[in-house]
Amino acid sequence: GGDACTQSSCRRGSDDCVHKALAADSSHRVLIHCAAGVSRSVTITCAYLMRHHGLGARTALRRVQTTRRLANPNTGFRRQLLQYEVVLEGDGGAAGRGSGRGRDGELRRGVMRS
């Protein structure tokens, strides 16, 4: 047993940490939590879905909201998810494959609308 992901072993990003923890757990389940389960943990979950399942920022958030209705990242985290989407597309990462740019609609002033 033991913690599959520690701060020192997961420097590349929280989405990598989630991916590593899922691989280490035989049930393929991981609890991602924060104080209220509304903003920070939702953002980490969205980043994981974007990188490892090829979803755009808006689609990832909608997916999380189907199971966690309270999911509502703050404006700063939403902006970071949009920036991450651009990075993933530029790197040819998972989110860059498939239908390509604009798959989640237009970006409005850097903040996605839910």
C-alpha positions, 0 to 999 in steps of 0.5 A, a space after each residue: 500500500 502507501 500513497 501512490 502520489 506524493 508532492 515530490 513524486 508528482 512534480 509534472 502536474 496534478 493530472 499526472 498525479 491522478 493518472 498515477 494514482 489510478 494506475 496504482 489502485 486495483 479498483 481504478 478509483 481515486 478520491 480527489 478532494 479539497 475543502 468544499 469540493 467545488 473549485 480546486 478538486 474540480 479543476 484538478 479533475 478537469 485537468 486530468 480529463 483534458 489531458 488523459 481523455 482528450 476533452 476540452 475545458 468546457 466539456 471536462 467541466 460539464 462532465 464533472 458537473 453531471 456527477 457533482 452538481 456543486 462543481 463550480 471552479 472560480 474564475 481564476 481556475 477556469 482561466 487556467 483550464 482554458 490556458 491548459 487547453 491551449 498548452 495541450 493543443 500546442 504540445 499535440 497532447 491528448 486534448 490536441 488530438 481529435 476534432 482540434 481547436 475550437 471543439 468546446 466553442 469560443 473563448 470569451 475574454 479568457 473565461 469559459 461560461 458554464 
